[in-house]
């Protein structure tokens, strides 16, 4: 049984240049999300080279922009394209945040992808130890 979910969607809440960059990041993320995890990890490892570490505020701004322009990324089940779009948007701005993939520590099993700064998930509603990390591209 599915549960109804209200999602805030207002693309015009983001300035036009940021909106265009966020759309590009979301498009790339949705294509990348179809690839096997090994290929995603390899590509992100290459992309992170030469980037400055992102601050929590920069990642939150990128996350807000991505969620404002994409209903897929704003949905609870959109964690993979959302997290990929956030790191891609941060990289387009010259910074990098850690991209993580893991599962819930307690049953029922549920995979999740998120973005971290200094070992803390950014914008997630769960505590840092809620998920067990399989791998990170930091």
BAKOL-530967 format. One line per 5 residues: number of its first residue (from 1); their letters; for each residue x, y, z of N, C-alpha, C. Coordinates in Angstrom, 2 decimals. Atoms other than C-alpha are relative to their C-alpha. Layout:
// BAKOL-530967
NUM = a = X Y Z X Y Z X Y Z  ...
***
This chain:
// BAKOL-530967
1 = xxxxx = 0.84 -1.17 0.00 0.00 0.00 0.00 0.89 1.23 0.00  -0.78 -1.23 0.04 1.38 3.38 -0.89 -0.67 1.05 0.87  0.52 -1.07 -0.85 1.02 6.41 1.29 0.11 1.32 -0.75  -0.09 -1.30 0.67 0.19 9.86 -0.05 1.09 0.84 0.65  -1.08 -0.84 -0.49 3.01 12.33 0.25 -0.13 1.37 -0.65
6 = xxxxx = 0.05 -1.36 0.51 2.86 16.08 -0.10 1.42 0.48 -0.22  -1.34 -0.44 0.35 5.89 17.47 -1.87 -0.06 1.46 -0.42  -0.08 -1.41 0.37 6.77 21.14 -2.04 0.73 0.09 -1.33  -0.61 -0.12 1.33 7.50 22.02 -5.66 -0.22 1.43 -0.50  0.08 -1.37 0.48 8.25 25.60 -6.64 1.32 0.36 -0.68
11 = xxxxx = -1.27 -0.28 0.69 11.00 25.85 -9.27 0.37 1.48 -0.04  -0.29 -1.44 0.08 10.66 29.64 -9.42 0.52 0.58 1.31  -0.58 -0.46 -1.27 11.81 29.87 -5.81 1.52 0.06 -0.08  -1.45 0.02 0.22 15.33 29.34 -7.17 0.33 0.98 -1.12  -0.37 -0.93 1.08 17.07 32.07 -9.21 0.28 -0.75 -1.31
16 = xxxxx = -0.11 0.64 1.31 17.20 31.32 -12.95 1.36 -0.68 -0.24  -1.27 0.70 0.26 20.97 30.59 -13.21 0.16 -1.27 0.84  -0.07 1.18 -0.88 20.78 28.21 -10.24 -0.97 -1.06 -0.47  1.01 0.92 0.49 17.61 26.65 -11.63 0.50 -0.76 -1.23  -0.54 0.65 1.20 19.30 25.94 -14.98 1.09 -1.00 0.36
21 = xxxxx = -1.06 0.91 -0.44 22.34 24.42 -13.26 -0.59 -1.21 0.72  0.64 1.10 -0.72 20.08 22.33 -11.01 -0.69 -0.95 -0.98  0.64 0.85 1.01 18.09 21.07 -14.02 1.05 -0.86 -0.71  -1.07 0.75 0.66 21.34 20.06 -15.73 0.53 -1.10 0.92  -0.49 1.00 -0.97 22.54 18.28 -12.57 -1.01 -1.13 0.18
26 = xxxxx = 1.03 1.03 -0.15 19.22 16.45 -12.18 -0.05 -0.90 -1.23  0.01 0.79 1.24 19.25 15.35 -15.82 1.18 -0.97 -0.02  -1.19 0.86 -0.04 22.80 14.03 -15.50 -0.14 -1.07 1.08  0.15 0.95 -1.10 21.97 12.37 -12.18 -0.97 -1.11 -0.36  0.98 1.02 0.37 18.94 10.55 -13.59 0.59 -0.98 -1.00
31 = xxxxx = -0.69 0.89 0.94 21.08 9.16 -16.42 1.02 -0.85 0.77  -1.03 0.69 -0.77 23.90 8.26 -14.02 -0.59 -1.03 0.95  0.64 0.91 -0.95 21.50 6.59 -11.57 -0.37 -1.34 -0.64  0.32 1.25 0.70 20.75 3.93 -14.21 1.22 -0.90 -0.18  -1.24 0.75 0.16 24.38 2.80 -14.26 0.26 -0.89 1.21
36 = xxxxx = -0.36 0.83 -1.16 25.82 0.05 -12.03 0.79 0.82 1.03  -0.68 -0.76 -1.06 27.18 1.27 -8.67 1.50 0.17 -0.23  -1.45 -0.08 0.26 30.78 0.50 -9.68 0.32 1.12 -1.00  -0.24 -1.06 0.99 30.52 2.81 -12.71 -0.29 1.38 0.58  0.31 -1.28 -0.65 28.87 5.57 -10.66 1.17 0.42 0.88
41 = xxxxx = -1.11 -0.28 -0.93 31.61 5.34 -8.05 1.26 0.42 -0.76  -1.19 -0.32 0.80 34.37 5.39 -10.69 -0.11 1.41 -0.59  0.19 -1.32 0.59 32.92 8.47 -12.42 0.09 1.10 1.07  -0.04 -1.02 -1.05 32.38 10.38 -9.18 1.41 0.16 0.57  -1.39 -0.09 -0.48 35.92 9.55 -8.05 0.83 0.87 -0.94
46 = xxxxx = -0.72 -0.86 0.96 37.23 11.16 -11.24 -0.46 1.45 0.11  0.54 -1.36 -0.04 34.93 14.17 -10.94 0.45 0.79 1.23  -0.33 -0.71 -1.24 35.95 15.01 -7.37 1.41 0.60 -0.01  -1.38 -0.48 0.03 39.58 15.65 -8.31 0.06 1.52 -0.18  -0.22 -1.44 0.10 40.66 19.25 -7.75 -1.08 0.87 0.62
51 = xxxxx = 1.09 -0.78 -0.60 37.50 20.29 -5.92 0.31 0.32 1.46  -0.11 -0.38 -1.41 37.47 22.17 -2.62 -1.08 -0.73 0.78  1.06 0.60 -0.81 35.55 20.60 0.26 -1.20 0.96 0.11  1.23 -0.81 -0.10 31.95 21.82 0.34 -0.35 0.23 1.46  0.50 -0.27 -1.34 30.51 23.46 3.42 -1.41 -0.53 0.11
56 = xxxxx = 1.37 0.46 -0.25 27.25 22.35 4.99 -1.01 0.92 -0.69  0.91 -0.96 0.62 25.56 25.54 3.73 -0.03 -0.16 -1.52  -0.04 0.19 1.45 26.74 24.96 0.15 -0.78 -1.24 -0.41  0.71 1.24 0.31 25.39 21.42 0.19 -1.51 0.18 0.22  1.42 -0.27 -0.23 22.08 22.54 1.72 -0.60 0.85 -1.12
61 = xxxxx = 0.48 -0.83 1.11 21.73 25.23 -0.97 -0.19 -0.84 -1.27  0.10 0.86 1.18 22.42 22.66 -3.70 -1.18 -0.97 0.14  1.10 0.93 -0.25 19.97 20.21 -2.13 -1.35 0.68 -0.17  1.25 -0.75 0.15 17.24 22.85 -1.91 -0.30 0.29 -1.47  0.19 -0.29 1.43 17.77 23.82 -5.56 -0.44 -1.24 -0.75
66 = xxxxx = 0.33 1.26 0.68 17.66 20.20 -6.73 -1.43 -0.42 0.33  1.35 0.41 -0.39 14.51 19.46 -4.75 -1.07 0.98 -0.51  0.97 -0.98 0.51 12.84 22.67 -5.95 -0.33 -0.23 -1.47  0.23 0.14 1.44 13.25 21.80 -9.63 -0.43 -1.40 -0.41  0.29 1.38 0.39 12.61 18.04 -9.53 -0.89 -0.70 1.01
71 = xxxxx = 0.89 0.77 -0.86 9.65 16.16 -8.11 0.59 -1.37 0.31  -0.63 1.30 -0.22 11.59 12.91 -8.52 1.00 0.10 1.15  -1.01 -0.18 -1.05 14.41 14.23 -6.34 -0.60 0.42 1.33  0.63 -0.45 -1.24 12.04 15.74 -3.81 -0.72 -1.13 0.72  0.72 1.12 -0.60 10.23 12.45 -3.21 0.90 -0.82 0.91
76 = xxxxx = -0.75 0.83 -0.95 11.28 10.16 -0.38 0.79 -1.09 -0.72  -0.67 1.08 0.73 12.18 7.40 -2.89 1.03 0.52 -0.99  -0.94 -0.59 0.95 14.33 9.80 -4.92 1.39 0.22 0.54  -1.29 -0.25 -0.66 17.42 9.48 -2.74 1.19 -0.14 -0.94  -1.15 0.19 0.89 19.75 8.17 -5.47 0.16 1.17 -0.98
81 = xxxxx = -0.19 -1.15 0.90 19.07 10.82 -8.15 0.20 1.30 0.77  -0.17 -1.22 -0.80 18.80 13.50 -5.42 1.44 0.15 0.47  -1.37 -0.08 -0.52 22.17 12.67 -3.86 1.00 0.21 -1.13  -0.90 -0.18 1.15 23.85 12.39 -7.26 -0.11 1.44 -0.54  0.17 -1.37 0.51 22.35 15.70 -8.43 0.64 1.02 0.94
86 = xxxxx = -0.60 -0.93 -0.97 23.51 17.42 -5.23 1.51 0.02 -0.16  -1.47 -0.01 0.13 27.13 16.28 -5.60 0.41 0.55 -1.36  -0.33 -0.55 1.32 27.08 17.12 -9.32 -0.14 1.52 -0.02  0.18 -1.45 -0.06 25.71 20.61 -8.64 1.11 0.64 0.83  -1.13 -0.51 -0.80 28.30 21.14 -5.91 1.28 0.01 -0.83
91 = xxxxx = -1.22 0.07 0.82 31.03 20.00 -8.32 0.00 1.06 -1.08  0.08 -1.06 1.01 29.79 22.41 -10.97 0.38 1.35 0.59  -0.36 -1.23 -0.70 30.37 25.12 -8.38 1.42 -0.06 0.57  -1.40 0.10 -0.42 33.92 23.89 -7.68 0.23 -0.64 1.35  -0.16 0.63 -1.31 33.26 22.04 -4.43 -0.40 -1.47 -0.08
96 = xxxxx = 0.37 1.41 -0.05 32.78 18.42 -3.40 -0.45 -0.37 1.40  0.49 0.57 -1.26 30.77 16.72 -0.65 0.03 -1.51 -0.14  -0.07 1.46 0.02 30.97 13.05 0.29 -1.34 -0.59 -0.43  1.19 0.71 0.46 28.48 10.87 -1.59 0.04 -1.39 0.63  0.03 1.26 -0.76 27.42 7.82 0.46 -1.16 -0.88 -0.43
101 = xxxxx = 1.03 0.99 0.28 25.46 4.64 -0.18 0.04 -1.02 1.13  0.05 0.99 -1.08 24.27 2.24 2.51 -1.40 -0.53 0.18  1.31 0.56 -0.35 21.35 0.53 4.20 -0.35 0.38 1.44  0.42 -0.20 -1.38 19.32 0.91 7.36 0.69 -1.03 0.88  -0.63 0.93 -0.95 20.97 -0.65 10.40 -1.01 -1.00 0.56
106 = xxxxx = 1.03 0.86 -0.58 17.68 -2.10 11.67 -1.02 -0.40 -1.05  1.02 0.42 0.96 15.02 -4.09 9.80 -1.15 0.98 -0.01  -0.15 0.72 1.25 13.28 -3.72 7.47 1.12 0.59 -0.86  -1.08 -0.42 0.88 16.02 -3.55 4.86 -0.46 1.14 -0.89  0.28 -1.11 0.90 16.13 -0.32 2.91 1.32 0.64 -0.39
111 = xxxxx = -1.22 -0.65 0.49 18.91 1.05 0.73 -0.23 1.51 0.00  0.10 -1.45 -0.01 19.68 4.75 0.82 1.29 0.61 -0.54  -1.15 -0.78 0.46 22.01 7.29 -0.79 -0.15 1.40 0.56  0.05 -1.31 -0.61 22.91 10.59 0.85 1.32 0.73 -0.19  -1.20 -0.84 0.11 25.45 13.42 0.97 0.40 0.41 1.41
116 = xxxxx = -0.52 -0.34 -1.32 27.69 14.13 3.96 1.02 1.12 -0.08  -1.07 -0.97 -0.21 29.86 16.98 5.17 0.55 -0.27 1.39  -0.65 0.29 -1.28 32.36 16.22 7.93 -0.63 -1.19 0.72  0.55 1.21 -0.59 30.80 12.79 8.48 -1.45 0.08 0.45  1.40 -0.19 -0.39 27.29 14.18 9.06 -0.88 0.14 -1.23
121 = xxxxx = 0.93 -0.14 1.13 24.39 13.68 6.62 -0.58 1.42 -0.06  0.53 -1.36 0.19 23.10 16.95 5.17 -1.44 -0.09 -0.50  1.39 -0.07 0.42 19.35 17.55 5.00 -0.79 -1.28 0.22  0.70 1.26 -0.24 18.42 14.04 6.12 -0.77 0.08 1.31  0.83 -0.03 -1.21 15.71 13.44 8.69 0.41 -1.07 1.00
126 = xxxxx = -0.44 1.07 -0.88 17.61 10.55 10.28 1.34 0.36 0.64  -1.30 -0.27 -0.63 20.55 10.62 12.73 1.13 -0.66 -0.79  -1.17 0.46 0.76 24.07 9.94 11.42 0.19 -1.51 0.09  -0.24 1.43 -0.16 24.15 6.37 12.78 -1.20 -0.87 -0.42  1.18 0.74 0.41 20.77 5.34 11.32 0.31 -0.96 -1.15
131 = xxxxx = -0.36 0.82 1.15 22.41 3.93 8.17 1.40 -0.57 0.15  -1.32 0.62 0.09 25.33 1.58 7.66 0.53 0.32 -1.39  -0.58 -0.43 1.27 27.60 2.94 4.94 0.70 -1.17 -0.69  -0.70 1.00 0.80 28.66 0.53 2.17 1.25 0.61 -0.62  -1.17 -0.69 0.55 30.90 3.00 0.38 -0.28 1.49 -0.09
136 = xxx = 0.06 -1.47 0.04 31.66 6.70 0.18 0.96 0.48 -1.07  -0.92 -0.70 0.89 33.15 8.90 -2.52 0.21 1.36 0.65  -0.27 -1.21 -0.80 34.72 11.56 -0.29 1.05 0.87 -0.64
***
